[in-house]
Amino acid sequence: ENGWITDLDRKRLSLYLNQGGMDLLGRSATALGRGQSLWKCVQVLEEHKFDGLVVVGGVGTHADTCLLAEMCHSMQISTRVVGIPAGVQSDIPVLFFFSEKF
């Protein structure tokens, strides 16, 4: 929500080596949905000219990921949004798709 950004260098990444990555990635129970959080995310992506954004999570997370990708596409923002399915129970069905529009 606050647009906090940090560079990842070897020194910073070394603090998380062999820790599974979730501390580095962060976690939130807050959904982006269709509210201000989604718009803020798009603004940050555009302002910082990100090449891509990788989102790791479950079904609810990827519903928001899809909304974010569609919003970026409709606003002609060049950031590519990629969702990686992951869950605590490892019960997420994996479905791969390709669209030339993105």
C-alpha positions as CSV (number, residue, x, y, z in Angstrom):
1,E,0.0,0.0,0.0
2,N,2.8,2.5,0.8
3,G,4.8,1.8,-2.4
4,W,7.9,0.8,-0.4
5,I,10.6,-0.4,-2.8
6,T,14.1,-1.7,-2.1
7,D,16.9,-3.0,-4.2
8,L,17.9,-6.6,-3.8
9,D,21.7,-7.1,-3.8
10,R,23.9,-10.0,-2.7
11,K,24.3,-8.7,0.8
12,R,20.5,-8.3,1.4
13,L,19.7,-11.6,-0.2
14,S,22.4,-13.5,1.9
15,L,20.3,-12.8,5.0
16,Y,17.5,-15.0,3.6
17,L,19.6,-17.8,2.1
18,N,18.1,-21.2,2.8
19,Q,15.2,-19.7,4.7
20,G,12.5,-20.6,2.2
21,G,12.0,-17.1,0.9
22,M,8.7,-16.2,2.6
23,D,10.3,-13.7,5.0
24,L,11.9,-11.9,2.0
25,L,8.7,-12.0,-0.1
26,G,6.4,-10.9,2.7
27,R,2.8,-12.0,3.3
28,S,-0.5,-10.2,3.6
29,A,-4.0,-11.4,4.2
30,T,-5.3,-8.2,2.5
31,A,-6.7,-8.8,-0.9
32,L,-6.1,-6.3,-3.7
33,G,-9.6,-6.7,-5.0
34,R,-11.1,-3.8,-7.0
35,G,-10.3,-1.1,-4.5
36,Q,-7.6,1.5,-3.9
37,S,-4.9,-1.2,-3.3
38,L,-5.2,-2.5,-6.8
39,W,-4.9,1.0,-8.2
40,K,-1.9,1.8,-6.0
41,C,-0.1,-1.3,-7.1
42,V,-0.6,-0.3,-10.8
43,Q,0.7,3.2,-10.0
44,V,3.8,1.8,-8.4
45,L,4.5,-0.6,-11.3
46,E,4.1,2.3,-13.8
47,E,6.1,4.8,-11.7
48,H,9.1,2.5,-11.3
49,K,8.8,1.0,-14.8
50,F,9.0,-2.6,-13.5
51,D,9.7,-5.1,-16.3
52,G,7.8,-7.8,-14.4
53,L,6.1,-8.7,-11.2
54,V,6.0,-12.3,-9.8
55,V,3.1,-13.1,-7.4
56,V,3.3,-16.3,-5.3
57,G,0.1,-17.6,-3.7
58,G,-3.1,-19.5,-3.7
59,V,-6.4,-19.2,-5.5
60,G,-7.5,-15.9,-3.9
61,T,-4.1,-14.4,-4.6
62,H,-4.3,-15.3,-8.2
63,A,-7.8,-13.9,-8.6
64,D,-6.2,-10.5,-7.7
65,T,-3.1,-11.3,-9.9
66,C,-5.5,-11.8,-12.8
67,L,-7.2,-8.4,-12.1
68,L,-3.8,-6.7,-11.9
69,A,-2.6,-8.2,-15.2
70,E,-5.8,-7.2,-16.9
71,M,-5.6,-3.7,-15.5
72,C,-1.9,-3.3,-16.6
73,H,-2.9,-4.6,-20.1
74,S,-5.9,-2.3,-20.5
75,M,-3.8,0.7,-19.3
76,Q,-1.0,-0.3,-21.7
77,I,1.5,-0.6,-18.9
78,S,4.4,-2.8,-20.1
79,T,4.9,-4.7,-16.8
80,R,4.4,-8.4,-17.2
81,V,2.5,-10.0,-14.3
82,V,3.2,-13.7,-13.5
83,G,1.5,-15.9,-11.0
84,I,3.2,-18.8,-9.3
85,P,0.8,-21.3,-7.6
86,A,1.8,-22.2,-4.1
87,G,-0.1,-23.3,-1.0
88,V,0.6,-24.7,2.4
89,Q,-1.2,-27.9,1.6
90,S,0.3,-28.2,-1.9
91,D,-3.3,-28.7,-3.2
92,I,-3.4,-26.1,-5.9
93,P,-4.2,-27.4,-9.3
94,V,-1.7,-26.1,-11.9
95,L,-3.1,-24.7,-15.1
96,F,-0.9,-23.0,-17.7
97,F,-2.2,-20.7,-20.3
98,F,-0.8,-18.5,-23.0
99,S,-2.2,-15.3,-24.5
100,E,-0.6,-13.3,-27.3
101,K,-2.4,-10.2,-25.9
102,F,-0.1,-10.2,-22.9
